[in-house]
Amino acid sequence: MVAATEGKAVAQSRTEMTELVLPSDSNQLGKLLGGRLMHWIDLAAAVTANRHAGHVSVTASMDSLEFLHSIQVGEVVHLVAQVNWAGRTSMEVGVEVYGENMDTGERRKTSTAFLTFVALNSQGQPVAVPPLLLLSLEEKERFHAAEARRQDRLKHRRRFS
């Protein structure tokens, strides 16, 4: 396990998941249920957060889930999750979702989501996570955008607490 002070690169915890949409995953129109996709997003993000933290990490929030396009029964869903930002004990994980038509090979972005996770020790207390090592311009841009979303979340929390 990497010590929290050493830092980890984004690529070290990136997770890719693939799911086949079956009839039991769909609504009456033959489209993937939003709740099923949310479940898959949460799983991909949790694996990513756990990899980055080196500890069990739990979902604290899911922000800005956008359903851009529907996904049909029989299509394949690709989920790509990565840590965008890491603080002292929490992390933002971004998940991009792509639908793939198996007949044509066409792949399109169908959803995006941002989730916040908190790393916990074996007693269930928050524990420090490694700093995020930003190696590319895109990673730096994601980090700064995530910082802005974090500030918005904190303002929202203060307003409603």
C-alpha positions in Angstrom: 0.0 0.0 0.0 1.2 3.5 -0.8 1.5 5.9 2.1 -0.9 8.8 2.1 1.9 11.3 1.8 3.5 9.8 -1.3 0.7 10.5 -3.7 -0.9 8.4 -6.5 -1.3 9.1 -10.2 -4.8 9.2 -11.6 -4.1 6.1 -13.8 -3.2 4.0 -10.7 -6.8 3.9 -9.6 -8.7 4.3 -12.9 -11.4 1.7 -13.3 -13.2 0.4 -16.4 -16.3 -1.7 -16.1 -18.4 -3.3 -18.8 -22.0 -4.5 -18.4 -24.4 -6.1 -20.9 -27.9 -4.6 -20.7 -30.4 -7.5 -20.2 -34.2 -7.3 -20.1 -34.2 -7.5 -16.3 -32.1 -4.2 -16.4 -34.8 -2.3 -18.5 -38.0 -0.4 -18.3 -41.1 -1.1 -20.3 -39.6 0.7 -23.3 -36.6 -1.6 -23.4 -34.2 1.1 -22.1 -31.7 0.7 -19.3 -33.3 1.7 -15.9 -31.7 4.9 -14.5 -31.5 3.2 -11.1 -29.5 0.3 -12.5 -27.1 2.7 -14.2 -26.7 4.6 -10.9 -25.8 1.3 -9.2 -23.2 0.5 -11.8 -21.8 4.1 -11.6 -21.6 3.8 -7.8 -19.8 0.5 -8.0 -17.2 1.7 -10.5 -16.6 4.9 -8.5 -16.3 2.8 -5.2 -13.6 0.6 -6.7 -11.7 3.7 -8.0 -11.9 5.4 -4.6 -10.8 2.3 -2.7 -7.9 1.8 -5.1 -6.8 5.4 -4.6 -7.2 5.5 -0.8 -6.0 2.0 0.0 -9.0 1.8 2.3 -12.7 1.1 2.2 -14.3 4.3 0.9 -18.0 5.1 1.2 -20.3 7.3 -1.0 -20.9 10.7 0.6 -22.7 12.2 -2.4 -23.6 11.8 -6.1 -23.7 15.1 -8.0 -24.8 16.1 -11.4 -25.8 12.8 -12.8 -26.8 13.5 -16.4 -28.6 11.1 -18.7 -27.5 12.3 -22.2 -28.8 9.3 -24.2 -30.7 6.2 -23.5 -29.2 2.7 -23.7 -31.1 -0.2 -25.2 -31.5 -3.8 -24.1 -28.7 -5.8 -25.8 -26.2 -2.9 -25.8 -23.0 -2.9 -23.8 -22.3 -0.2 -21.2 -18.8 0.9 -20.6 -18.1 2.8 -17.4 -14.8 4.7 -16.9 -14.1 6.1 -13.4 -11.2 8.1 -12.2 -10.3 10.3 -9.2 -10.6 13.9 -10.2 -9.7 15.5 -6.8 -8.4 14.3 -3.5 -8.5 16.2 -0.2 -7.6 15.1 3.3 -10.0 12.2 3.7 -12.4 12.6 0.7 -12.1 12.3 -3.1 -14.2 13.2 -6.1 -14.6 10.4 -8.6 -15.8 11.2 -12.1 -17.6 8.5 -14.1 -18.2 8.6 -17.8 -20.6 6.1 -19.3 -20.7 5.0 -22.9 -23.2 2.8 -24.7 -22.1 0.5 -27.5 -24.4 -1.0 -30.1 -23.0 -4.5 -30.6 -24.4 -4.8 -34.2 -22.8 -1.6 -35.5 -20.0 -1.0 -33.1 -21.2 2.6 -32.6 -20.1 3.9 -29.2 -21.5 7.1 -27.7 -21.2 8.9 -24.4 -24.5 8.5 -22.6 -24.0 9.8 -19.0 -21.6 11.6 -16.7 -21.6 11.7 -12.9 -19.5 13.0 -10.1 -19.4 11.3 -6.7 -17.7 12.1 -3.4 -16.2 9.3 -1.3 -14.7 9.3 2.2 -12.0 6.8 3.1 -12.5 5.0 6.4 -10.2 3.0 8.6 -11.2 -0.4 10.2 -13.0 1.4 13.0 -15.2 3.4 10.5 -13.4 6.7 11.1 -12.2 9.0 8.2 -8.6 8.4 7.3 -6.1 10.4 5.2 -6.0 9.6 1.4 -2.9 10.0 -0.8 -2.6 13.3 -2.7 -3.4 13.1 -6.3 -0.5 13.4 -8.7 -1.6 15.3 -11.7 0.5 14.4 -14.8 -1.4 15.9 -17.7 -3.2 19.1 -18.5 -6.5 17.3 -18.6 -5.9 15.9 -15.1 -5.1 19.4 -13.9 -8.3 20.8 -15.5 -10.4 18.0 -14.0 -8.8 18.7 -10.6 -9.6 22.5 -10.7 -13.2 21.8 -11.9 -13.6 19.3 -9.1 -12.4 21.9 -6.6 -15.1 24.3 -7.8 -17.8 21.6 -7.5 -16.5 20.9 -3.9 -16.9 24.6 -3.0 -20.5 24.5 -4.4 -21.2 21.3 -2.3 -19.9 23.0 0.8 -22.0 26.1 0.2 -25.1 23.9 -0.4 -24.4 21.9 2.8 -24.0 25.1 4.9 -27.2 26.6 3.5 -29.3 23.5 4.4 -27.7 22.5 7.7 
